[in-house]
Amino acid sequence: EAGAVPALLHEIKGAFALSFFETGALGAVVYLALSLGCPLAGTLFTKYSVKNVMACAFVVNDLSLIAFGMTPNGWPHSLILARAGIGFTQAFVSVYAPVWVDEFSTEGSSTAWMSYLQASVPVGVMLGYVLGAASTWVDSCPFGIDCWRFPFFAQAVLMLPLIVAILFVPPEHIDTCAVESDDDDDDARVSDDDVESRMANVLDDPRSDLTPHADGGLGPPLPVVKETSDR
């Protein structure tokens, strides 16, 4: 999408009769929405399940792509609004992807994973330019659809496997908080077992002066009090 829109700007401008202001807004709104979405994404990630938040973001992003591709000619405001939805939902990936890579990358490979993540952005833009340019070479498309709309439908279709995958991936493979919680629980269990083991050793140690009392307490042996008869 980021590469397809600039590559197809001439076709889009002609189909929607965009003014100079609307053309500029179409290019800028995706980054404005992305900037506004980042703080909200950070807040939602701390309050709700990361898996659910990311799944919702992917679904809305896919719907925004479809809306962008299906906007009727002559509806520039709807086109701009659809692209704003695309940028807003991209904020969630931009915020959480580096966190996920840092948490789940294997030892010694976090730098390589991060480099792949950063490289995916320009590669995606490049593919958008390629698809945008290729769509201008086609004279006609099926169902009477404008050929310039094809790259956006293609991206929406490519998003579907990702949406299905995130719905079935266990939360502990996505949510870093879930991983930290499991680690904390393991530490707590180890600590409890350690305490029980130490207590058992103390009670079994013949040198220990801790003796169970009748009231359930522990302490030094109680002195034996002999009863004296009254004379």
C-alpha positions in Angstrom: 0.0 0.0 0.0 2.8 2.5 0.9 4.4 1.9 -2.5 1.3 1.3 -4.5 -0.4 4.7 -3.7 2.6 6.8 -5.0 3.0 4.6 -8.1 -0.7 4.9 -8.9 -1.2 8.5 -7.8 -1.9 9.6 -11.4 -4.7 7.0 -11.9 -6.2 7.7 -8.4 -6.1 11.4 -8.9 -8.0 11.0 -12.2 -10.6 8.6 -10.9 -11.5 10.7 -7.9 -10.8 14.2 -9.4 -8.6 15.0 -6.4 -7.6 18.6 -5.7 -4.1 19.5 -4.7 -5.2 19.6 -1.1 -6.9 16.2 -1.3 -3.9 14.7 -3.0 -1.6 15.9 -0.2 -4.1 14.7 2.4 -4.1 11.2 0.8 -0.4 11.0 1.1 -0.1 12.4 4.6 -3.0 10.9 6.4 -1.5 7.5 6.7 1.5 8.8 8.6 -0.7 11.1 10.7 -2.9 8.2 11.7 0.1 6.0 12.3 1.5 8.6 14.7 -1.8 9.0 16.6 -2.2 5.3 16.8 1.1 4.5 18.5 0.3 5.9 21.9 -3.1 4.2 21.9 -1.5 0.9 20.9 0.9 1.1 23.8 -2.0 1.7 26.2 -4.1 -1.1 24.9 -1.2 -3.6 25.0 -0.8 -2.9 28.7 -4.5 -3.4 29.5 -5.6 -6.2 27.2 -4.3 -9.4 25.7 -1.7 -8.7 23.1 -3.1 -11.5 21.0 -6.6 -10.1 20.9 -5.4 -6.5 20.3 -3.2 -7.6 17.4 -6.0 -9.8 15.9 -8.4 -6.9 16.0 -5.8 -4.6 14.4 -5.1 -7.0 11.6 -8.8 -7.5 10.9 -9.5 -3.7 10.8 -6.4 -3.2 8.6 -7.7 -5.8 6.2 -11.1 -4.2 6.1 -9.5 -0.8 5.5 -7.6 -2.1 2.6 -10.7 -3.6 1.1 -12.6 -0.3 1.7 -9.7 1.6 0.0 -9.9 -0.7 -3.1 -13.7 -0.6 -3.3 -14.3 3.2 -2.7 -16.4 4.4 -5.6 -14.9 6.9 -8.0 -15.7 10.5 -7.0 -15.7 9.8 -3.3 -12.3 11.3 -2.2 -13.2 11.8 1.4 -14.0 8.1 1.8 -10.8 7.2 0.1 -8.8 9.4 2.5 -10.6 7.9 5.5 -9.9 4.4 4.4 -6.2 5.1 4.1 -6.3 6.7 7.6 -7.6 3.4 8.9 -4.8 1.6 7.2 -2.2 3.8 8.9 -3.9 3.7 12.3 -3.9 -0.1 12.4 -0.3 -0.3 11.2 0.7 1.5 14.4 0.0 -1.7 16.4 2.5 -3.7 14.4 5.1 -0.9 14.5 4.9 -0.7 18.3 4.8 -4.4 19.2 6.9 -6.1 16.5 10.3 -4.9 17.9 9.2 -6.0 21.4 8.2 -9.4 20.2 11.5 -9.9 18.4 13.5 -8.9 21.4 11.6 -11.3 23.6 11.2 -14.4 21.4 14.3 -14.3 19.2 16.8 -17.1 20.0 19.9 -16.4 22.0 22.5 -14.6 19.8 20.1 -14.0 16.9 18.1 -10.9 18.1 20.2 -8.6 16.0 19.6 -10.7 12.8 15.9 -10.9 13.6 15.7 -7.1 14.1 17.5 -6.5 10.8 15.0 -8.7 9.0 12.2 -6.8 10.6 13.6 -3.5 9.5 14.3 -4.8 6.0 10.7 -5.9 5.6 9.4 -2.3 5.5 11.4 -1.2 2.4 10.8 -4.6 0.8 7.1 -4.2 1.2 7.2 -0.7 -0.2 9.2 -1.9 -3.2 6.7 -4.7 -3.9 3.9 -2.0 -3.7 5.7 0.0 -6.4 6.1 -3.1 -8.5 2.5 -4.2 -8.3 1.3 -0.6 -8.8 3.4 -0.3 -12.0 2.3 -3.7 -13.2 -1.3 -2.8 -12.8 -0.9 0.1 -15.1 0.3 -2.2 -17.9 -2.9 -4.1 -17.9 -5.6 -2.8 -20.2 -8.6 -4.4 -18.5 -9.3 -6.4 -15.3 -12.0 -9.0 -14.5 -15.5 -7.9 -13.4 -14.9 -4.4 -14.8 -12.8 -3.3 -11.8 -10.3 -0.5 -12.3 -6.8 -2.2 -12.6 -5.2 0.3 -10.2 -7.3 -1.2 -7.4 -5.7 -4.7 -7.8 -2.6 -4.1 -5.5 -4.9 -3.2 -2.6 -7.0 -6.3 -3.0 -3.9 -8.4 -3.4 -2.6 -7.1 -0.1 -5.9 -7.8 1.6 -5.8 -11.4 0.4 -2.2 -11.8 1.6 -3.3 -10.6 5.0 -5.8 -13.4 5.5 -3.4 -16.2 6.3 -1.8 -13.9 8.9 -5.1 -13.2 10.5 -6.0 -16.9 10.6 -2.6 -17.7 12.1 -2.7 -15.2 14.9 -6.2 -16.5 15.9 -4.8 -20.0 16.5 -1.3 -19.3 17.8 -1.2 -19.8 21.6 -1.0 -16.5 23.6 2.3 -17.4 25.2 3.9 -17.3 21.7 2.8 -13.7 21.2 2.3 -12.0 24.5 5.5 -11.2 26.3 3.6 -10.6 29.6 2.4 -14.2 29.5 5.9 -15.5 29.2 7.0 -13.3 32.2 4.1 -14.5 34.2 4.9 -18.1 33.6 8.5 -17.5 34.6 7.4 -15.8 37.8 5.1 -18.8 38.6 8.0 -21.2 38.1 10.2 -19.2 40.4 7.5 -19.1 43.0 7.0 -22.9 42.8 10.8 -23.5 43.1 10.9 -21.2 46.1 8.1 -23.0 47.9 9.6 -26.4 47.2 12.9 -25.1 48.5 11.4 -23.9 51.7 9.6 -27.2 52.3 12.8 -29.1 51.7 14.8 -27.0 54.2 12.1 -27.3 56.8 12.1 -31.1 56.5 15.9 -31.2 56.8 15.7 -29.1 59.9 13.2 -31.3 61.6 15.1 -34.5 60.7 18.4 -33.0 62.0 19.2 -34.6 65.4 21.1 -31.4 66.3 18.0 -29.3 65.9 16.4 -28.1 69.0 13.0 -27.7 67.2 10.5 -30.1 68.6 6.8 -30.2 67.6 4.5 -29.1 70.4 1.0 -30.3 71.2 -0.4 -26.9 70.1 1.2 -27.3 66.6 4.1 -25.0 67.2 7.9 -25.6 67.1 10.5 -24.8 69.6 12.9 -26.1 72.2 11.7 -29.1 74.2 9.5 -28.0 77.0 10.7 -28.7 80.6 9.0 -31.5 82.3 7.1 -30.3 85.4 6.8 -32.8 88.1 3.7 -32.7 90.2 4.4 -32.4 93.9 2.0 -33.9 96.4 0.6 -31.8 99.1 1.8 -32.6 102.6 
